[in-house]
Amino acid sequence: MRWNRRQVVSAAALTVAGCGRAPAEAQEPKMPTKPLLTRKIPSSGEALPVVGLGTWQAFDVATGGPEWDQAGEALAAFARAGGRVVDSSPMYGRAEAAIGALAAERGLRPDLFLATKVWTRGRAAGEAQIAASHDKLRAPVIDLMQVHNLLDLEVHMPTLRAAKAAGTIRYVGVTHYDESAYDALEAAMRRHELDFIQINASVAERESEARILPLAAERGLAVLINRPFAGGDLFGRVRRLPLPGWAAEIGATSWAQVLLKYVLANPAVTCAIPGTRNPRYVLDNLGAAAGPLPDAAQRRRIVEAVAAA
């Protein structure tokens, strides 16, 4: 599915504001009482909680003011509840700087696994952008550096490998968000020594289940999932539907948790990174990392429910 600029911006605004969530999700989410499900990074064995935090649009905020305070509360709630993976990019405006400042203000840095990206052309420009990300995130060591949307991949990979060898980044990855890039992504996964890939997957965008996720498992790559709500489109479909009774079978108390659990049920997925700066939605999303995950029959039921909405 291809989106024009207006659709992308509208979906982002919907996701950030949270207005696309179903009425049942207006209830106050609770701090998870059970340990969050974790999965291991295949290349190292390090375990990460299976729900993280995306920052596109949501953390592109100016210092001070209600949006800044809300972003700080969201980040603090995320860390208090056991969340770790926070994903950003130079493409996301002020998000990297906001994460760095807010994490420092609230003493959260030791608890966070910081992932960002290089998104430019040319070796010198890439090196400069990576250095700027270290400064903005206030992180001498960045946990994961990814080549954003495969942009100038062959140029940036030697830089990332050298940085990993030097210890200034811990893991190397590549990202994309669109099925049209799957051929190039598959080629990169086979050609390069990667620790992570980041790709789209959701009830509405299931193409990666057949192609990318099996290859990631075969190659021993960790997987971050972007667009787990299809850019907010899924909330538009289910927002008027009551939460079905069978959601309790998988421990879900909201549609957001049902949709995330669908994604997390694939064992190739390491962590999904829904984006929001609303502390309530942060906790609601993290609730998907507790309790059982759907089996194959339950996943089909989720797909059918969304298709019928």
Residue pairs with C-beta under 8 A, 6 or more apart in sequence:
1 179
1 205
2 178
2 180
3 11
3 231
8 231
11 231
11 232
11 233
12 56
12 57
12 231
12 232
13 57
14 20
14 232
14 235
14 236
15 57
15 58
15 229
15 231
15 232
15 235
15 274
15 275
15 276
16 57
16 58
16 275
16 276
16 277
16 278
17 278
18 276
18 278
18 280
18 281
20 229
20 232
20 235
20 236
20 239
21 235
21 239
21 254
21 255
21 256
21 281
22 235
22 238
22 239
22 240
22 241
22 243
22 254
22 255
23 239
23 240
24 242
24 243
24 254
24 255
25 254
25 255
25 256
25 281
25 284
27 253
27 254
28 280
29 253
29 254
29 280
29 281
29 283
29 284
29 287
30 283
30 287
31 80
31 81
31 283
32 81
32 82
32 283
32 286
32 287
32 289
32 290
33 290
34 290
34 291
35 82
35 290
36 49
36 50
36 51
36 81
36 82
36 83
36 286
36 289
36 290
37 49
37 50
37 264
37 289
37 290
37 293
38 47
38 48
38 49
38 50
39 47
39 48
39 50
39 222
39 267
39 269
39 270
39 271
40 46
40 47
40 48
40 270
41 47
41 48
41 171
41 195
41 196
41 222
41 270
42 195
42 220
42 221
42 222
43 171
43 195
43 220
43 221
43 222
44 171
44 195
48 84
48 85
48 113
48 222
48 270
48 271
49 82
49 83
49 84
49 85
49 271
49 286
49 289
50 264
50 269
50 270
50 271
50 272
50 288
50 289
51 83
51 260
51 264
51 271
51 272
51 273
51 274
51 285
51 286
51 288
51 289
52 83
52 84
52 85
52 86
52 87
52 113
52 224
52 271
52 272
52 273
53 74
53 75
53 78
53 83
53 85
53 86
53 87
53 273
53 274
53 275
53 276
53 282
54 87
54 226
54 273
54 274
54 275
54 276
55 86
55 87
55 88
55 92
55 95
55 98
55 99
55 275
56 89
56 91
56 92
56 95
56 275
57 92
57 275
58 71
58 74
58 95
58 275
58 276
58 277
59 71
59 88
59 92
59 94
59 95
59 98
59 99
59 277
60 92
60 93
60 94
60 95
60 98
61 67
61 68
61 71
61 94
61 98
61 277
62 68
62 94
63 98
63 101
67 277
68 98
68 102
70 277
70 278
70 279
71 98
71 102
71 277
72 102
72 105
72 106
73 279
74 276
74 277
74 278
74 279
74 282
75 86
75 99
75 102
75 103
75 106
75 108
76 106
76 108
76 279
77 279
77 282
77 283
78 86
78 282
78 286
79 106
79 108
79 111
79 112
81 282
81 283
81 286
82 286
83 282
83 286
84 111
84 112
84 113
85 112
85 113
85 115
85 224
85 271
85 273
86 99
86 112
86 113
86 114
86 115
87 115
87 116
87 198
87 224
87 226
87 273
88 95
88 96
88 99
88 114
88 115
88 116
88 117
88 137
89 95
89 96
89 116
89 117
89 119
89 148
90 96
90 116
90 117
90 118
90 119
90 120
90 129
90 132
90 133
90 148
91 117
91 119
91 148
96 116
96 133
96 136
96 137
97 136
99 114
99 136
99 137
100 135
100 136
100 137
100 138
100 139
101 138
102 108
103 109
103 112
103 137
103 138
104 138
109 138
109 139
113 143
113 144
114 137
114 139
114 142
114 143
114 144
115 142
115 143
115 144
115 145
115 146
115 173
115 196
115 224
116 133
116 137
116 142
116 144
116 145
116 146
117 145
117 146
117 147
117 148
117 175
118 126
118 129
118 130
118 133
118 145
118 146
118 147
118 148
118 151
118 156
118 159
118 160
119 129
119 148
119 149
119 151
120 126
120 129
120 151
120 152
121 151
121 152
121 155
122 152
122 155
123 155
123 156
123 158
123 159
126 152
126 155
126 156
126 159
127 159
130 145
130 159
130 163
130 169
133 142
133 145
134 140
134 142
134 168
140 168
141 167
141 168
141 169
141 170
142 168
142 169
142 170
143 169
143 170
143 171
144 169
144 170
144 171
144 172
144 173
144 195
144 196
145 160
145 163
145 169
145 171
145 172
145 173
146 172
146 173
146 174
146 175
146 196
146 198
147 153
147 156
147 157
147 160
147 173
147 174
147 175
148 175
149 175
149 176
149 177
149 181
150 174
150 175
150 176
150 181
150 184
150 185
150 188
153 174
153 188
153 192
157 172
157 192
160 169
160 172
161 172
161 193
163 169
164 170
164 171
164 172
171 195
171 196
171 222
172 193
172 194
172 195
172 196
173 194
173 195
173 196
173 197
173 198
173 222
173 224
174 185
174 188
174 189
174 192
174 194
174 196
174 197
174 198
175 197
175 198
175 199
175 224
175 226
176 182
176 184
176 185
176 198
176 199
176 200
177 199
177 200
177 226
177 227
178 200
179 200
179 205
179 207
179 208
182 207
182 208
182 211
182 212
185 197
185 199
185 212
186 211
186 212
186 215
188 194
189 197
189 212
189 215
189 216
189 219
189 221
190 215
190 219
194 219
194 221
195 221
195 222
196 221
196 222
196 223
196 224
196 270
197 212
197 216
197 221
197 222
197 223
197 224
198 223
198 224
198 225
198 226
198 273
199 208
199 212
199 213
199 223
199 224
199 225
199 226
200 208
200 225
200 226
200 227
201 208
201 209
201 213
201 225
201 227
201 228
201 263
201 266
201 269
202 225
202 227
202 228
202 229
202 230
202 234
202 259
202 262
202 263
203 230
203 234
203 259
203 262
203 263
203 302
203 303
203 306
204 230
204 233
204 234
204 237
204 306
205 227
205 230
206 303
209 266
213 223
213 266
213 268
213 269
214 268
216 222
216 223
216 268
217 267
217 268
222 270
222 271
223 268
223 269
223 270
223 271
224 270
224 271
224 272
224 273
225 263
225 269
225 271
225 272
225 273
226 273
228 259
228 260
228 263
228 272
228 273
228 274
229 235
229 256
229 259
229 274
234 255
234 259
234 306
235 255
235 256
237 306
237 309
238 255
238 259
238 305
238 306
238 309
239 255
240 309
241 255
241 305
241 309
243 252
243 253
243 254
243 255
243 258
244 305
246 298
246 301
247 253
247 257
247 258
249 292
249 294
249 298
250 258
250 261
250 291
250 292
250 293
250 294
250 298
251 257
251 261
251 290
251 291
251 292
252 258
252 261
252 287
252 288
252 291
253 287
254 284
254 287
256 274
256 281
256 284
256 285
256 288
257 284
257 285
257 287
257 288
258 302
259 302
259 306
260 272
260 274
260 285
260 288
261 288
261 293
261 294
261 302
262 294
262 299
262 302
262 303
263 269
263 272
264 272
264 288
264 289
264 293
265 293
265 294
265 295
265 298
265 299
272 288
274 281
274 285
276 282
276 285
294 301
294 302
